[in-house]
Amino acid sequence: QVQLVESGGGLAQPGGSLRLSCAASGFFFSINAMGWYRQAPGKQRELVATISSNGNTNYADSVKGRFTISRDNAKNTVYLQMNGLKPEDTAVYYCNAPKVRTIDYWGQGTQVTVSS
């Protein structure tokens, strides 16, 4: 079955960095787009970044220039490098595998807290 397992969340100071990882299994990772979303308390889940099967990327305006999404098809893993973190980046971050045999899959989420 499809599994997405996130890791790398935690506490960071404003201006700091974190790197999230999402290990995928159960589908043909290399031909599937992948994405990162986040949900802050009391807010709707929102897109952070996506990466296509051929490496094209797309970012929310709020993270452009600070976050970088990448993938390693040999490891079936997608990453989110987060630099210049701000308190407003605090949220639960979710890995997404869209349209895997027509179904969207989500990881369990990893908490990112940005605070001094």
N, C-alpha and C positions, 0 to 999 in steps of 0.2 A: 504494500500500500504506500501511498505518497506520504512522506514525512518531511517536515521542514523544522529544523532545530536551530534556534538562534542562540547566540552567546556573545559576550563582550560588553554587555551593559554594565552600568554602575554609576558611581558618583564622580563627577568632574567639576572642577572649578571653572568659573567663567573665563573664556579664552583658552581653555584646555582642549584636549583631544580624547576621543575614544574611537575604537574600531569594532564594529559589529560584524559578526559572521553568521551565515545561515548555511548549514549543511543540508543538502537535499538528497532524497533517495526515492525510488519507486517510480521514476519516470525518466524520459530522455531529456536530461537537464540541458544538454548542449544545444538543443533545438528549441528550447522554450525561453520566452522572455521571463524576466524576474523583476521583482520590485520590492521596495521598502515603503512602508506606511507608518504613521504614528498616530497615537490618540492620547491627548492630554485630558486630565480630569475635567468632566463637564463639557467636553467638546467632541465633535464628530471625528472619526478617523479620517486622516488626510494623506494624500500622496506626498512622499518625500522624493523618491527617485525611482526611475525604471531603467532597465538595460535590456536591449533586444538580444536575440540569439547571435547577431553579428557584431555586438558591442556598441551599438548606438545608444546614447544615454539621454535622459530627460530629467530635469530637476524642477522642484517647486521653486518659485521665485525667492522664497524665504531662506533657502539653503544654497542657492547658486553661489559659487565661488568659495564656499566653506566645506561642503560635503562632496565626496566622490564615491560613486558606485562603481564596482568592478566585479568581474567574475573569473573564476578559474575552472574551466570545464573539466580539466583533468582531476580536480578534487570535488567536482559537483558542489561548489561553494560560491556564494555571492557575498560580497563584502560591502560595508558602508563605512568609509573613513570620514569621521566627523572632526573637523578642526574649527577653531574659533567659536567654541560652544557658547551659547547664550542661555540665560535662565528660561527663556521661552522655548528652548529646545527640549525642555523636560517633558517626557511622555513615555508611554510604552511603545516600543518600536516593534513592528511586525514584518516578517518576511512574507512575500506573496509570490505564488506561482500561478499565473493566470491561465485559464483555458487549457488545463491539462485534461485532455479528452473531454472538453467542454465544461470542466468544473474548475472553479477557483479554489486554491488551497492556501491556508494560512498557517504560520507557525504559532507557537504559544505566546510569543511576545517576550521582550526583554526590557526591563526598566532602565531608563536613562534619566538621571537627575543631575541638573547643573545648578550648583549652589556654592556660595562661599562660606 
